Amino acid sequence: MSELIDNSRKRIDSLKSLILKLHLGFSPDDTRKELGELLGSVPYGEVVQAEQELIEEGLPQEEIIKYCDLHSEALRGKITQPKIKEIPEGHPVHTFKEENKIIRNYLLKLKDTMSKLRARGKEEILSEELMDLISLFNSLMDIEKHYVRKENLLFPFLEKHGITGPPAVMWGKHDEIRAFLKSVQQTLHELKSIKVSDFIDLDEILLTPTIKMIEEMIFKEEEILFPMCLDTLTDIEWYEIYKQSDETGYCLYDPKAKWEPEFANTMERKSIENGKIQLSTGGFTIKELEYVFKTLPIDITFVDKEDKVRYFSLGKERIFERNRAILGRQVQYCHPPSSVHVVEKILNDFKSGKQNSAKFWINFRGMFVHIAYYAVRDEYGNYLGTLEVTQDIGEYKKLEGEKRILSYE
């Protein structure tokens, strides 16, 4: 046992030395080669410990964040993991990984699209082609929910177990990715057209680096973060994360399966026993409220004052499909670029107090659909959000006279 501990200590010290070399300018390729000669492979836990110790010994956290991608590049293919039992569907880690699969697919689509654009004639003008890029990058903005669930639900539990350095570094990388995605979005939305030669420059400076950072984050999550969390957190802690995840929402993915460990039923019974949601004119149990909304012959979607989708009703036959992947998403990203300006105008007019409702009616799949948006305000007139109410009113258009006698249809 002492020999194993001694070998682990030597690997950690060697790994710290190699990481410091990266910070001094050594190339990742040379470092990877030296890593292979000295260590062969490194258990993921020792990677975490090396990073934690370097921060505790005074290496600025900003330095770790700055060179974090170089670390992972040098360690690619060298990190070993213990065998992990199968992760049940619905478990937070299963959900994170499913989101990563979808994110990878979007990154592949982006790389394929950009490759085709780069191959065009240098003087050719791109205009309509930019819409595909805007749409793909708009979808990637949903990655915010993936990162927020890590930051607000996963990292606090790691910190309770004394693991503080790696989560802080990863949060810093989240912020870098956010900044790059925001720059990509602003730049593409401002462009009406661009020469292929200029697009190539934009790609090298902004687009490809953004994609690479997201790919590196997926590598860090799946090779280091998730195995570490599975080894560290208890099922009770995971269940707390699971129960709170809906509030933030999911990234391009709608978990279908519920994850209910054996103790879940006991915990749930205690948490809602005799519990009611009390409103100003009465109250509901959670189940009653859920099924009241499901019974209403209208579809409801609520967007909060930050323009994030917070709730949608799930009746028997929704007119416009919804799934839980939109929860927590900016409502602007739920619409095609061609109609975002209309969404923005409605929201801005509601926020300013200029308007309180906006109504449309359309023919859709054989239905005559009425779509209404209402500004939700408190008793002082403060804007709380927007309520969308959608209903097929075709049957009402046909009504004539009166109906006073009971009859069932």
N, C-alpha and C positions, 0 to 999 in steps of 0.2 A: 504493500500500500504506500509506504513512504517513497518508494522508487517512482510510483505513478505520480504522486504529488510533486516530486522533484522534477520529473520530466515535464509536467504541465507548467511548472514555474519557469523552467528554461524556455519553453515554447512561447509563453506570454512575454518574457523579457526580450526574446529574439524578435517577436512580432512588434513590440513597442519600438525597438531599434529600427526595424524596417519601415514602420510608419513614419518615424522621425526623418528617415532618409528621403521619403517622398516629399516631406515638407521642405527639405533642403534642395529639392530639384532633381532627385534621381528619377529616372523614367520608370513607369509602371512595368514595362517589359523586363527591364533589368531586375526590378524588385521581385517580380513574379519568379524569375529564374533563380534568384538567390533564395527565395522562399522555398522553392522546390528542393534546392540542394540542402538547405538547413533543416526544414521541417517536414517536407513531404506534403502533409495535409494538416489542417488546423480545425479542431472542434469549434463549433460556432460560439460556444460559451466563452472560449478563451479570446475570441475576437472581441466580444462584448467587454470582457474584463480588461483587456489591454487598452481599449478606448476609454473606459471608466477611469483606469489608473492614470492615464496620461492627463486627463482633465484634472484629477485630484492633485497631480504633481505640478500643475501650473501651466500646462499647455492650454492656451486660450481656446475656449469653446468655438470662437469664430474661426480659428485656424483649422479645427477639426471639420467644421462645416465647409470651409473653403476647399479643403482637399478630400472631402468625403468620397466623391466619385472616383478619385484616383485610388483610394483605399480599396473600394469594391472592385475596381478594374484590376488591380494587382492581385486580389484574392479570388478572382473568378476561377472556378474550377478547383480551388484548393480547400474550400470549407466543407467539413464533414458534419453530418447530422446523425443523431441516434435514430433508431427505428421508432416511428411514432404510430400509435394506434390510429386506426381509421377515424377521421373526424366526421361526426354525424352531420347530415344535411340540416341546415338551419342554425348550426353552431356559428358564433361570430367569425371564427377563422375560416370556416367553409364559405361563408358569405363574402369575406374579404377576398378569398382566392377566386371565387366565381366572378367577382367584380374585376379582378385583375385579368382574367381570361378575356372579358369583353373589352377592357382597356387595350390589351394587346391587339385585339382584332382591329380596333379603331386606329392604332398606331400603324399596323400593317397597311390598312387602307390609305392612310395619309402618306406613307412612304411610297406606295405604289403610284398614287396620284401625283406626288411631287416628282417622282422619277420620270413619269410620262411628260410632265410639263417641262422638265429640264432638257428633255430630248428634242423639243421643238426648235425651230429656227430661232437664232439669237435675237433677231429683229422683230419676230412675230409678237403681236399684241395679245395679251391674255385679258379677258374681261369676264365673260360668262363662266369660264373655268374657275375663277376665284370663288364663285358661289359654293362649289363643292368643298373647297378648303374651309370656307367660313362655316359651313354646316358641320363638317367633321370636327373642327376645333371648338365650335359651340357645344357639341356633344361632350367633348373632353372637359369642358368647364365643370361638368358634373362630378369630376374627380374631387372637387371641394368636399363633398359629403363623405367620401372615403377617408380623406385626411382629417376632417373634423371628428369623425367617430374615433379615429386613433388618438387624436389629441385630447378629446374631452372624456372619453370612456376608457380607452386602453392604457394610455400613459399614466393616469393617476394611480391605477392599481400597481403598475410596475414601480412607481415611485414609493408606494407604501412598502414594497419589498426591498427598498434600498437601491433600486436600479434607476439612477437619475441622469447619468451622462448620455447614454445612447438615445433615449427619448428626446432630450433637449436638442441633440445634434440633428435628429431626424425631423423635428419640428422646424428647425432652421432651414432644412432642405425643402420642406413643404412650402415655406414662404418664398424661397427662390423660384420654385416651380410656379407658384401662384403669380409671382411678378412676371415671369416669362409668358405664361398663358395670357395674362392681361395685356401685355405688350403685343403679343401675336394678334389677339382679338381686335385691339384698337387699330393696329396697323392695317390689318386686312379689311376692316370695316371702312376705313378712310379711303381705301383704294377703289377706284372705279375701273381702272385698267392698269396694266404694267407690262413692260417689255420683258421677254424671256430672259435677256441678259441681266436685267435688274432683279427679276425674280430669283435667279440663281444666287445673286448676292444676298438677297433677303433670306433665302433658304439657309445659306451657310452661316449667316450672322444670328438668325433668330429661330427659324422653324426647326431645322435639324437639331440644334442644341436643346430645344424644348423637348423634342421627342426623346432624345438621348437621356435627359434628366429623369423623365418619367419612367423609362425602361430601367434605369439604374435604381430608382426607388422600388420598383417591383422586385428587382433582384435582392435588395436589402431586406425587404419585407419577408420574402419567401425563404431566403437562405439564413437569415439571422433573427429578425424580429419575431415572426410567428413561432418558430421552434422554441425561442427563449420564453415567449409568453405561455406556450402550452406546458413548458416545464415548470413555470413559476406560479401561475394563477390557479386558484382552486375552482372547482365547478360552481361553487356558490358565487364567486367573483365573476366568472364567465356568465352566469345567469343574470346577474345585475347588469352587465354590459348588454346582454341580449334583450332584456326588458326595456332598456332605454334607447335602443338603436332606432326604433321606428320614428322617434321624435326628430332625429337628425335626417333620416331618409337614407336611401341607398344609391349607389353610383351605377346608373345604366342597367340596373338589375333589380328584379322583384323576387325576394325569397318566398318560395311557395310553402316550404315545409316549416312547421313549428318545431323548435327544439325544447323538449321538456324532460330534463333529467328527473330522476326518481323523486327527488325532494320537491319538485316544482309545484305539484298540486297542493301540498301542505302550505307552502309559502304563499301561494295565490289565495287560498282560502282565508288565511290570516290577514292578508293585505286588503281584501275587499269585503270582509265580513261586516254586514250592516252598513256598508258604505254607500252613500248616495252623492250624486252631483247636485248641489243645491243652487237653484237659480232664483231670480228675484220673484218669480210667480209660481214657484213649485220646484219639484226635484225629480230626478230619475235615478234608478240604478244604472250602472254602466251598460248592462245588457239591454235594458229598456231603451236607453238613448241610442244605442247602436242600431236597434231594430226599428226605432221610429224613423231614423234617417234612411234605412234600407226600404221602408215601406212607402215613403213619400213618392208620388208619381213624377218627381222631377229629379234632375241630376244637380248636385251642388258641389262646387269646388271653392275652397277658401284660400286666398293668397294674403299673407300678412303684410304689415306696413313696410317690411324690408323686401317686398316683391318675391317672397319665397312661398312655394306651394306647401300648405300645412295640413290640408284635409281634403278628401273627396268622398262623397257618399258612394255606396256600392249597391245600387238597386238591382233588381232582377234583370233589367234590360237597359244598360246605359246606352245613350245615343253616341257619345264620343268615348272611346275606350280610355281607361286610366289604369295604371298599375302603380305599386308603391315605389317604383324607381323614381317617380317624379316628386315624391315628398322631400322637402328641403331644397328643391331645385329652383333657381331663378326662373320665374314664369316667362321671362323673355326668351330663354333657351328652349322653351316648350313649343315655340312657334317658328315657322320657316322665316328666313331672313326677309322675305318679301312683305311679311305682315307685321314685323316687329315694331315698325313705326306707329302702327295703329294701336298696338298694345301700350306702347310708351305714352302715346297721347292720352289714352283713357286714364292710365295710372297717374300721370302728371296732373290732369284736370281734376281727378278725385282728390289728390293730395293737396292741391292748391285751394280746394273748395269751390272751384269754378263750376264743377258739375257733380251730380250725385248718382246719375245712372246713365247707362248707354245700352240701347236695345237694337237687335238685329233679328231678321227672320229670313230663313233660307229653305229651299227644297233640298232634301238630303236623303238619299236612299229610300225614296218613296214616302218620306215623312215631311210634314211642314213644321220646321223646327224654329222655335222662338228661343233666342239667346239673350239674356239680360245680365248686365254687370251693375252691381250696386256698391257704392262706397259705404263701408261699415264705419260708423263713428260712435264715440261714447257720448255720455250726457252733456259733455262740454264742447262737442263738435270736433274732438281730436280724431284724426284719421287712424283707424286700427287695421284696415286692410280692405280687400275687395272680394265680394261674393259673386260668383258666377252661377246663374240658375238657368238650366237648359231643359226644355220640355217640348215634346211633340204635341202641337195644338191642332193637328188636323181634325180630330173628332169634334173640337169645339167650334170650328168653322161651319160644321154641318148642322149645328143646333138651330132649331126654330121653335117658336111658341114657348110652352111651359111644360114641365113634368112635375106633377104634384102627387101622383099615385106611385106607391112602391112597386117596383118590378126589378128583377135581377137579370142582368145581361148574360 
